[in-house]
């Protein structure tokens, strides 16, 4: 990322938007000549504004043509892809690359799952789930294999595009790792010397004190090139930036961020990965595309930019987002909710949702396919029963509620969740209630946020919920800080006495190019169910391809310092009007 340049562009956009944008009638770059010859000074104003905007980018946005890259460093393994049935056709995803996850010969506990309600998984257990997560994030286009140094066949550690070693510390394992890294490095150097494109990656994570210098594409930390310093637009410089970012993501020891790191590598050096294909950041990798994006921001959303950057809170949010890769959903979402305001919503609504300045798209993920609960209390699942299950324990829902409803001020509270970006927030309240019109419902999550600057505040959202064809599945939609999200929810299972429920969700925010998946274990009071129930619940989660160690336990303590600072949650903020008028 070019954070200094990006910040300057935002500030310039604010400075010139009000002065020039109001007089612009030129929707495209091609109309510049027409504006210049218009008989007044509109053209001169246009040229001056555009020149000032582009000046800091003149030398920074050159990027060599990369379309001539040929041959991969390592040929993908011949792998039988999972078959996806789309109703009338059967699709076999093309495998674009491979990952080898190298784990210890003798298993030992990993550092994954530190915030989960269960013991940490072994490295092999963690790697097996990471392989599934890689498949999910890549739509089945990246094949991952778990290997140990003592396996009979270890060829994949040399033949895979990416090799990630996890927790190797014994002398024998370290010797194997060092030899393997040297062999891959030597092979890579030979290919680079023949001017072929290098599409490989290798990292050692939690492998003791030895320095196993990573390789990301053409960048090799052990043999750094001066090009990475003097030509920030080059592939080797891109690899260097990505190496730092991937290391940070790996070190967080979560399955989502681990898979994200690998998606970023494959997207940059092998083939486009929809999960991370789009970016709303100013980057060296976009080249001249940055110019068009900045121009469109100024000409289409100048007043919104000016108002946002004139406000300290809104400006602080833009500057904070400028310092991160917004494809990192953990960092970006926490930043947005720390500064959310009407000005930020209007800013995002204009730039992202209404005008899609960055040309982003995203579809709701189809993998994994999660089967909804088929029956409840001995009856086949119906849409009315599913609605009652969602309503759970919320008071005042009349006949729509099921027997066993506790008439509480919430439907459910999240005890733990499996998405690292959204399920770590404390005090997570869920309200599901019928719409006053039609068969749809409303869903109001109300959750507490510990902001970047240390405050505790309440955040709330207002989703429209519609039935999908299969009972127990739903389509959710919401406008979240100016960006529309579309989600597919599934009731995976629920206790007959409504003492717990497991949801799975898959969503997309098309205007920012983000996709996400996750799962929730909810209870009436937000505490975990009794131990006697947990093994069944873990099996339910596994049926949705979620391992218990991936969960994050939610702090629902109403007497904690953060909860007391935030004050009472605004649970009825939307319900007091929505249940009456819509």
N, C-alpha and C positions, 0 to 999 in steps of 0.2 A: 504493500500500500504506500501511497505518497501522501502521508498525513499532512505535511506542511503545505503542499500544493493544494490539496483538497480544501483545507481550511481557508486558504487564500481565495480559492474560487468561490466558496460560499460567501465570504465577506464581500468580495467584488460583486457577486450577484446581488447581494442586498444593497450595496452602495449605488449601483446603476439601474436596478430594476425600476424604481419609481420614476426616475428621471427620463429613462428612455423607453421602457416597455409600453407606457401608455400611448406613445406616438407610433409604435411599430404596427405596420400592416403587412409585414413580411413573414409568412409562416415557415419559409424554408431558406436554406442557405443560397439556393439558386436565384432568389429574388433580390439579392444584394445589389446588382447592377441597376435594376428598375428603381430601387429606393434611392440610389445615388443621383439619378437624373430626374428627380421628381419636382424640381422647381423650388423647393424649400430646403431647409437644412435637416430634414429627417434622415436623409442618406448619410450626411456627415455625422450626425449623432449615432446612427447605427454603426458606421465604420469605427468610430472612436470607441464605442462601448465594446464591440466585438474584439477590437485590437487589444484593448486593455485586459479583457478576459483571457485572451489567448496568449498574451505575451509571456506569462510565466511558464507556459507549456511548450513554447516553440521548440526547445531542444530536448524536452523530457519525454515527448510522446512518440519519438521515432521508434519503430519496432521492425526488425528485419522480417521479410516474408518467411513464414514458417510452413507454408503449404508444401514445400519441397522436401520435408522430412520423410525419409524412407527407411523401411525396415525397423523392426523392434529389436531391442537388445536381446531379449529372451523370448522365445516363442511360447505362446500360451499352451498349457497342457491340453490335451484332448479330453474334454470333460463332458459327461452326459448332463446337460442342463435339465433343470426341472421343467416339466411341461405345464404350461398355463392354459386352462380351458376357458375361453371367452364366450362360450355359448354355442356359436355356430362354427367357430374355427379354433384350431389348436395352435398355439404359438410356442416355439422353442426359442428362448432368448439367445442371441449370439454372445458367446463368451469373448470378452475383449481383453481379459487379463487374468492373472492369477496371483494369489498371496499365499505364502508359506508362513505359518505361525509356529515358531520353534520353541518348545517348552522343555523343562528339565526331564532328564531320563527317569529320575525318581521323584514322584510328585511331592509337592509341598504347597502350603497355603500362599495365596497371592495377596496383593494389596487392593484388589477389586472388592466392591461391596462394603466399604467402610461405614456407610450410613444406612445399611440395610438392616432388616430385623433378623437376619440369619448370620451364621458364621461365614467368613470369607471363603470363596471357592478355591479349589486348587488351581494351579496354572493351567492344567489340562482342561478342567471344567470351564474355566474362564475362556480359554481359547476356543473351545467347541461352541460356546455361545457367541463369541466374537465372530466366528466364521459364519454363523447364521445371520448375525447383524450386518455383516458385510454384504451378504446376499440380499438382505432386505433393502439396504440403502442403495444398492446398485441395480435393483429390479432384476436380480438373478443374472447379471451380466459379468460379475466377477466371482471366480471360484476360489475358495479358500480351503487350505488343507492344514491339519494339525500334525506336526512331526516332532519326534524326539531324536537326540543324537544317537540313541541306541537302537532305533528302528532299522530293520533290514534294508528298506528302501528309503534313502534320504535324498533322492535325486531332485525332489521339488525345491529344496533349499537353494540349489543352483539354477534351476530352470524357471523359477517364478519371477514375475516382474517385481514383486515386493517381498522382502524377507524381514519379518519382525521377530526378534528373539525376546522371550519373556522369562525373566527370573533365572537365568542360567548362572550358577555360582560355583559348582563343584569343579575341581581341576580338570576332570575328563570332559565335562560339558563345555567349559571355557576353552579348552584346547580345540574342540570341534568347532566352536563358534568362531574363534580367531582364524582357523584355517579356512572356514567357509567364507568369511568376510574377505580374506585375502584373495581367494580364488575368484570371487565375484568382482572384486575391485580390479584384478588383473585383466579379466575378460572385458570389463568396461573400458579400461584404458586402451586396449587393443582396438575396440570398436571406435572409440573417439579419435584415435590416431588415423583411422581410415575414413574420417569425416562422416561416419554414420551417426544417426540420431540415437542417443542413449535414453532408454526408457526403463530405468530400473530405480529401485529404492531399497535401502536397508537401514534398519535401526536396531539398537539393543536397548531394551527397556528393563530397568530394575535388574541389571546384570552385574552388580558389584561396582567396585571402584575403577575398574579398567575403562579407559576411554576408547570406545568403539566408534570412531568417527562415522557419522551417517553419510549416506549418499542419497541425493534426491535429484533424479534426472541427470543433467550434465554436471551438477555441483557435487564435489567431493570435498568434505571438510578436511580430510587428511592431505589433500593436494589442492589447496585453494588456488583459484585463478584470479589474476588481477582484473580480468574482465568483469568479475562480479562486483568490483568496487568502482570501476570507471564507466561501466555501461549498464546502468540499472534497468534498461529496457531489454537486456539480453536474456536468453534462456538460462544461462548459468546464474545470473543474478536472481532470476525468478526462483530457481531451485534453492538458492541460499535463503531467501526470505521464507520459502515454504518449509525448509528444514527447521527453522526456528519455530514456526507456527506448529508444525507437526509434533515436535518435541514437547511443546507446552501442552498440546492436547493429549498426547500419550501419557504424560506425567500426571494427569488428572485421574487416571485409573477408573474411568467409567466406560461402559460399552458404547454409548452414543458418541462420545468424543473420540474414542479410539477409531470407530468406523468413519467418523467425519474426516479425521486426518487422512485416512487412506483414500477416501473419495476425492479430497482435494488434490492428492497426487495424481490419481488416474485421470481426473478431469483436466489437469494441466498438461500432462505429458503423454497420455495415451488416447483417450477419447472422451467426449462430453458425457458427463454424469448428471442427469436431470436434478438429482438431489442438491448439487452445488454448482450447477452450470451457470446460474445467473448471479450477478453481483450488483449492488447499488452503490458501490464504492468507486472512488477515483483510483485507478491502479495503473501501473506500468503495463500490465498485460493487456489492457484494453487498447492501448495505443491511441490512435486518433479518434477512437470512439468516444473518449472522454470529452472531446471538443463538442461533438454533436449533443451529448447529454447536457453539458453545461449551458450551451446555447438554448436548448429546449426548456431547461429549467427557468432561465431568465425570461424568455419570451412568453412562456405559458403560465408561469406561476410567480412572476416578479413581486406582486403585492404581498402574497403569502410569505415569500422569503423575507421581504423587508420587515413585516410585522413580527415574524418569528425571531429574527436576529436582533430586533430592537428590544426583545424581552429577555431578561437575564436567564430565566429558567429554560426557555425554549432554545436559546443560543447555547446554553451549557449542554443540553442534550445533543445538539448537532455536533458540537465539538467533541463530546465523549464518544459518539458513534464514529466520528472521524478517526479515532485512535484504534478502532478494532476492525476486524473483518466481520461484516454484518452477516455473513453466512454462518458464523458461530452463533447459533441460536441462544445459547446460554448467556453469552456476554451481551448480545444485542437486546434480548427481551428484558433482561434485568436493567439495562440502561434505559430503555424506553419507559418501563413502569416506574422508574425512579424519578422521571421528569414529566410524566404525562400531564397534559393540559389541553385546553381547547385550541390554543394556538398551534401546538404540536400536531394535534389531530387535523386541523385545517391544512397545515404544511404538508403532512403526509398524504392527506386525501387528494390534494391537487397534484402533487408531484408523482405519487405512486399509483393511487387508485384511479383517478379520473384520466390522467394523461399517460400513465405507464411510461414515464420518461426513459426508464432503463430497459424497456422491452422484455420484462420478466414474464415467465409463465411457470406454472406448477400445477400438477394434478395430484389428487388424493392417492396415496400409495395403495397398491393392490396386494402387496406382499407384506406380512403374511395374510393368508385367508383364514379368518377366524369364524368358527361356527357359532351361531347364537344359540342360547338355551331353547330347547324344543318344547319343554312342558314345565308347568309349575303347579304344585299341589295336586298332582294327578290329572291335570287338565292340559290339553294341547295349548301351546302358546297362541294367544290372540293379541291383536293390537291394543285392545282395552286392558288386558292383563298386563302387557308390557308397559303401558302408560301408568298403571297403578304401581308397578314395581319402581318405575322412575320416580314417581311422586314420593314413594317411600313413607317417611314419617312426618311430612309437612302438614301442619294444621290447616283447617279451613278448606279442604279440597272436596268435601262432600262425598258423593257416591263414587267419584273417580279414584279415591283412595281404597286400598285393600284392607281386609281384616288384619289386625296387628299393627296398624299405623299408630304411632305413639303421640301424634298431635304435637309435634315439636315446632320450633321456629325454623328448622331446616329439614330438607329431605334426607340428606346424608352429609357426613363429614368424611373427608379423605384421610384414611389412616396411613396409607403409603401409596406411592405412585412410581411409575417406571420411566418417566421422561425427565432427563436431567435438566432441561430448560424450564419446564413448567411445574414439575411436581415437587420441587424443593421448598416452595414457599410455605411459610407457617400459616396456621389457622385457616384451613381451607374449608369453606362452607358451600354446600350445593343446595339450590332451591329449584325444584322442578314443579311446575304447576300448569293447569290447563289454560289455554287461551280462551277469552270470552267469546271468540267467534271461531267456528270451524273445529276441526279435529287436531289442530296443531297445539304445541305446548311452548312454554317459555322455560329457559334455563338461565339462572342467575348464579354464577360462581362469585363468591365474595371472599377474598383472600388478603392476607397481610403481606406487605413487602418491606423488607429491610433495605432501604435505599442505599445507593452508592455512598452518599454522604452521612449515613448512619441514622437516618430517621426511620420511624415505624409508621406506615400509613396503610390505609385500606384501599384496595383496588376492587373494582366490580365490573362485570361484563353482562351483556343482555343478549342471549342467543335465541333465535327462532329455531324450534325443533319440529321437524316433520317426519311422519312415518315413512320408512322405506317399504319395499314390497314384502320382504320377509319379516314377520312379526319378531320383535326383539332387536330390530336394527333401525337406526334413525339417521337423518341428515340434519346436521347443525350448521347454522350460519350466523356470523357476527361481524360487526364493524368494530375492529379493535385498533384504537389510536389511528383512525383514518384508513386502515387496511382491512379488506374483507377476507375472512377465513371461512373455508368450507370444510366440514368434518363429517366423517362417517363413524357412528358409534354403534357398538354391539354390546348387548347384555350377555356376558359369557356364562355367568351362573349367579345364583342368589340363594340364600338360605330361606327355607320355607317360612320361618318365623321373622323374616326380614332383619335378621341380626347382622348380616353382611351381604355385600354385593361386589362382583367383579365386572368392571367395564373394560373394553378395549376401544381405542379410538385411533383413527388415521386422518390426517388433515393436511391442508395446503393453503398457503397465502400467496395466490398467484401474482399479485402486484409486486411482491418482493422476492419471488422465486423460491419460497421456502416450503419444504414438505416435512412432516413429522408423524411419528407414531408413539403410542404409549398405552399404559394400562393403569387402572386404579382399583385399589381395594378400599371400600368405603364401609363405614358402620354408623349407627345412629349418633354416637358421641365422639367418633374419631379415634377411639382406642382400638388396639388390635384385638381380634376375636380370641376366645380361649384357645389354649395350646392344643386341646383335643380336636379343634376344627382346622388347625393350620396345615396339616399334611394334605387334607383334601383341597384346601385353597391353593396350596403350592402347585398341586397337579392341575387345577383349573388354569392357573396362570401359565403353566408350561404348555397347555393346549393352545394358548395364544402366543407361543414362542417367547415368553417372558420368564426368565429365571428369577427366583426369589432374591438372589443377591444383587439384582439390578434395581431393586426398589429403594426408595428414599422414604424413611419414616418421617411423617409430618408432625411438627410440634403444634398440638392443639390445646396447649395449656393456657387457659384464659387468665391465669394469675401470673404468667411470666412477665418480666419487666417490659418486653416488647409489646405484649398484648395490652398491658395497662397503659403504656404510652400512647398506643393507637386509639384507645377508647372503644366504646361499643361498636360492633360491626354494623354497617348500614344494610341490614338484611332485606328490608322492605323497600329499598330505594326505588326499584322498578316495579315491584309487584303491586304496590298500592295504586298504580294507574294501569299497568299492562293487563292485569286480570279483569279490568273493567272495560277498557276501550279497544282491546285487540287480542 
